[in-house]
Amino acid sequence: MPSSHSAFVVGLCTAVGFASGTSSVEFAVCFVFSAIVMYDASGVRQHAGKQANVLNQIISELPPEHPVSDVRPLKDTLGHTPTQVFAGACTGVIVGSLYMANY
């Protein structure tokens, strides 16, 4: 599933690039914002999901009388793969370009 966050920020960046030009300050801000969002989607959040998976495994191996053994499992489906982020970025470029062509 493509990253909707990546699609949105890259679509915004594409539209701003068409409207203000790629040498504008607005485009530079959008570009940096897009890079941060895509890095977060593919790196930080994905690693948080992997850590949640390990913590869930540790909690499941605790004895039943342990105070933490009855805690509900952590959500471990966080983040996107780099391919999903790239697909979202491509979707954003297409949508942003189509929007600006009709604007």
Secondary structure as the mmCIF struct_conf table of DSSP 4:
data_model
#
loop_
_struct_conf.conf_type_id
_struct_conf.id
_struct_conf.beg_label_comp_id
_struct_conf.beg_label_asym_id
_struct_conf.beg_label_seq_id
_struct_conf.end_label_comp_id
_struct_conf.end_label_asym_id
_struct_conf.end_label_seq_id
HELX_RH_AL_P HELX_RH_AL_P1 SER A 4 SER A 20
TURN_TY1_P TURN_TY1_P1 THR A 22 SER A 23
BEND BEND1 SER A 24 SER A 24
HELX_RH_AL_P HELX_RH_AL_P2 VAL A 25 TYR A 39
HELX_RH_PI_P HELX_RH_PI_P1 ASP A 40 VAL A 44
HELX_RH_AL_P HELX_RH_AL_P3 ARG A 45 SER A 60
TURN_TY1_P TURN_TY1_P2 GLU A 61 GLU A 61
BEND BEND2 LEU A 62 LEU A 62
TURN_TY1_P TURN_TY1_P3 PRO A 64 GLU A 65
BEND BEND3 HIS A 66 HIS A 66
TURN_TY1_P TURN_TY1_P4 PRO A 67 ASP A 70
BEND BEND4 VAL A 71 VAL A 71
HELX_LH_PP_P HELX_LH_PP_P1 ARG A 72 LYS A 75
BEND BEND5 GLY A 79 GLY A 79
HELX_RH_AL_P HELX_RH_AL_P4 PRO A 82 ALA A 101
#
